[in-house]
Amino acid sequence: MIFNENAMPLMVKYQAAREVEAIATQALLSAMENGSRDMPALDALTQEMTDAHNKAMDIWDALQQHRIGS
């Protein structure tokens, strides 16, 4: 997808949000791979991952106003 130059500040925020999401996802995956059975901890990690994803998607939605073409 191509965006106009006005999208740059949002693109920077989006990239950072996706990096936070990747870190949160990796933390959850690591806990699960290590056999964690601590459900409150797993629930917290899942919530962090979900919150990070939702924030990234909110920024993505805001970027759509700067999209060029269809």
N, C-alpha and C positions, 0 to 999 in steps of 0.2 A: 504494500500500500504506500502511496506517495502522499506526503503532507506538505502544505505550504510553509514558508519560513517562519510564520508566526507560531508554529507548533513546537519550535525548538525547546522552549522552557518546559513544556509538558512532556516532550520526549525524554528529557533528562530526568524528570520526575518518574516517568514510566519505567525507564531503565533501572533506576534505583529501587523502585517498588518491586520490580521483577527479581532483582537480586535479593531483596529481603525475603521475598516469597520462596526463592530457591533455597536460601539458608534455612528457613522454617521447615520446608519440605524435607531437606536433608536431615535436620535434627529429628523429625518424627521418624523418618525411615531408619536412621541409625538406632534410635531407641527400640524400634520394632525388631530390627535385625539382631540386636543384642539380647533379645528375649525379654524385654521389660514387660512385667505384668502389673505394673503400677498404673492402674486405670486413671486415677486423678492426674497423674503426670502425663499420660498419653492423651487424655482429654484436653489438657492445657496445651500440649504441643499441636494437637489437631486444631484447636481453636486459633492458635497463633498462625498456623498455616492458612486456615480459612480466612481470617481477618486480613492477612497479607495479600491473599489472592483477590479478595473483594476490593481492597484499596487499589491494586493494580488495574482491576477491571473498571473501577470508577474513573481512573485517569485515562484509560483506553477510550471509554465512552466520551470523555471530554475532548479527546483528540479528534474525534470524528467530525467536529465542526471545522477542522482545518484540512480535511481530506481533499485531495485533488482527484477529480475523475470519479468513476463509479466502481 
